[in-house]
C-alpha cells in the first residue's frame, strides 16, 4: 500500500510522514530531501543557476541515497546539510527544473518498489504515485507554518524572524503552485487535513486512523 502526503512547506509533512510510517510498519520516503540534495551538490560545486541543463546532468550523475534517517551524496552523509536555510533558498532551482524532476520521479518510483510506503512531497499523489490507495494533503495557515519553520531554524542555529520566514514561504508557495511540471496541488481524491492548533501526536493519531480504515476497506490488515 502506498500512502502519499503532500502539502506546502511547514505543514509538518516530513515529521508526520516519518512517524506515521513507523507506526504502520511501512517504509518512509522523503522526496523533498532528494531535491535538497541536488541543490546542495550544486552549491558545493559552484553551479551556474542560469544553466538548467547542467543541473540536470549534475543530478543524473549523483550517487544519491535517501533512507528513513539519512541522506548521502556520493557516499557522504549530508543529512543535516540539506536542511540549512541556504539550501532551502536554492532548492527551487532543482524542483522547478523539468529534467531534474523527471529523473528524481523515476528514482522515487524505483525506490518504492512493491513495499508498503509512506511518501511525502508536493506531487506524490498527483504525479509520482497517482495510483496510491491513500492520499493525504496536509496543510496549515501560512502564519502557523512560518512559526514552525522559524522554530526549526532556531533549533538548527539559524535564527530568523517569523516575518522573514513568512515572506520567503509566500514566494516558495507561489513557485510550488505555479511550476509547469509537478505543481503543488491536492489530488482530486486526497483527504485534506488542516493541522492548525493540533499537536503532532493528534495529527498522527488522525492520519493513522485514516490509513487503517483504508487498509480495512481494501482487505489489508
C-alpha positions in Angstrom: 0.0 0.0 0.0 1.2 3.5 -0.8 0.3 6.5 1.4 1.1 9.9 -0.1 1.3 13.0 2.0 1.5 16.3 0.0 1.2 19.9 1.1 3.0 23.2 1.4 6.3 23.9 3.3 5.9 24.0 7.0 2.8 21.8 7.2 4.8 19.2 9.1 4.9 16.6 6.3 8.3 15.1 6.9 7.9 14.7 10.7 4.4 13.3 10.4 5.1 11.1 7.5 8.2 9.6 9.2 6.3 8.9 12.4 3.3 7.5 10.5 5.5 5.1 8.6 6.9 3.8 11.9 3.5 3.3 13.4 2.3 1.4 10.4 5.5 -0.6 9.9 5.8 1.0 6.4 8.9 2.4 4.7 9.3 6.1 4.6 10.4 8.1 1.5 11.4 11.8 2.0 11.3 13.1 -1.6 11.9 16.7 -0.5 15.4 15.6 0.7 16.2 14.5 -2.8 15.6 17.9 -4.3 17.5 19.5 -1.4 20.4 17.1 -2.1 20.6 18.2 -5.7 20.6 21.8 -4.7 23.3 21.2 -2.1 25.5 19.4 -4.6 25.1 22.3 -7.0 26.0 24.9 -4.3 29.1 23.0 -3.4 30.2 22.7 -7.0 29.6 26.3 -7.8 26.8 25.6 -10.2 25.6 28.4 -12.6 21.9 28.6 -11.9 21.4 30.1 -15.3 22.4 26.8 -16.9 19.4 24.4 -16.3 20.8 21.6 -18.5 24.0 21.5 -16.4 21.8 21.0 -13.3 20.1 18.0 -15.0 23.4 16.5 -15.8 24.6 17.0 -12.3 21.5 15.4 -10.8 21.9 12.4 -13.1 25.5 11.9 -12.1 24.9 11.9 -8.4 25.0 8.7 -6.3 22.0 9.8 -4.2 20.7 7.7 -1.4 17.8 8.7 0.8 16.7 6.4 3.7 14.3 6.8 6.6 17.0 8.6 8.6 19.8 9.8 6.3 20.7 11.4 3.1 24.0 10.7 1.3 25.6 12.2 -1.8 28.4 10.1 -3.4 28.8 8.3 -0.1 29.0 11.4 2.1 26.4 12.0 4.8 24.6 15.3 4.2 21.5 14.7 6.4 21.9 17.9 8.3 23.5 19.9 5.5 20.4 19.7 3.2 18.3 21.4 5.9 20.1 24.7 6.0 18.5 28.0 5.0 20.9 28.3 2.1 19.9 25.0 0.7 16.2 25.8 1.3 16.5 29.0 -0.7 18.2 27.2 -3.7 16.0 24.1 -3.8 13.5 25.6 -6.1 16.1 25.6 -8.9 16.1 21.8 -8.7 12.3 21.5 -8.1 11.4 23.8 -11.0 13.7 22.0 -13.4 11.7 19.6 -15.6 14.7 17.4 -16.3 15.7 17.1 -12.7 12.1 16.4 -11.7 11.8 13.6 -14.3 15.0 12.0 -13.1 14.0 12.2 -9.4 10.5 10.9 -10.1 12.0 7.9 -11.7 14.2 7.4 -8.7 11.3 7.7 -6.3 9.2 5.1 -8.2 12.2 2.8 -8.3 12.8 3.3 -4.5 9.2 2.4 -3.7 9.3 -1.0 -5.4 6.4 -3.1 -4.2 6.8 -2.2 -0.5 4.3 -0.6 1.8 5.3 3.0 1.8 4.6 6.5 3.2 6.0 9.1 0.9 5.8 12.9 1.3 6.4 15.9 -1.1 4.5 18.2 -3.4 3.4 15.9 -6.2 3.3 12.4 -4.8 -0.4 11.8 -5.1 -0.7 13.6 -8.4 2.4 12.8 -10.5 4.6 10.2 -8.8 2.1 7.8 -7.4 -1.4 8.6 -8.9 -2.4 5.0 -8.1 -1.8 5.4 -4.4 -4.5 3.9 -2.3 -4.5 6.6 0.4 -3.7 10.3 -0.5 -3.4 13.0 2.2 -3.0 16.7 1.7 -1.5 18.2 4.9 -1.9 21.9 5.4 -1.9 24.7 7.9 -2.3 28.5 7.8 0.6 30.5 6.4 1.3 32.0 9.9 1.3 28.7 11.6 3.7 27.2 9.0 6.0 30.2 9.3 6.1 29.9 13.1 7.0 26.2 12.8 9.8 26.9 10.3 11.2 29.7 12.4 11.3 27.4 15.3 13.1 24.7 13.3 15.7 27.2 12.0 16.4 28.4 15.6 16.9 24.8 16.7 19.5 24.5 13.8 21.3 27.6 15.0 20.0 29.7 12.1 17.5 32.1 13.8 15.1 34.1 11.6 12.0 36.1 12.5 8.6 34.7 11.7 8.1 37.7 9.4 11.2 36.9 7.4 10.2 33.2 7.1 6.6 34.2 6.1 7.9 36.3 3.2 10.2 33.6 2.0 7.5 31.0 2.4 4.9 33.0 0.4 7.4 33.2 -2.5 8.0 29.5 -2.2 4.3 28.6 -2.1 3.7 30.7 -5.3 6.6 28.9 -7.1 5.5 25.5 -6.0 1.9 26.0 -7.1 2.7 27.6 -10.4 5.5 25.4 -11.7 4.8 23.8 -15.1 5.8 20.3 -14.0 4.6 18.7 -10.8 2.9 21.7 -9.2 1.8 21.7 -5.6 -1.8 20.8 -5.7 -4.1 18.4 -3.8 -5.0 15.3 -5.8 -8.7 15.1 -6.6 -9.1 12.1 -4.3 -6.9 13.3 -1.5 -8.2 13.9 2.0 -7.3 17.4 3.2 -6.1 17.6 6.8 -5.6 21.0 8.4 -3.2 20.9 11.3 -3.6 24.4 12.9 -3.9 24.1 16.7 -3.1 20.4 16.7 -0.1 18.8 18.4 1.9 16.4 16.2 0.6 13.4 18.2 -3.0 14.5 17.4 -2.3 14.8 13.7 -0.5 11.5 13.8 -3.4 9.7 15.5 -5.9 11.1 12.9 -3.8 10.0 10.0 -3.1 6.6 11.4 -6.9 6.1 11.9 -7.5 7.2 8.3 -4.9 4.9 6.8 -6.1 1.9 8.8 -9.7 2.5 7.7 -8.4 2.4 4.1 -6.5 -0.8 4.8 -9.6 -2.4 6.2 -11.7 -1.3 3.3 -9.2 -2.9 0.9 -8.9 -6.1 3.0 -5.4 -5.3 4.3 -4.8 -5.8 8.0 
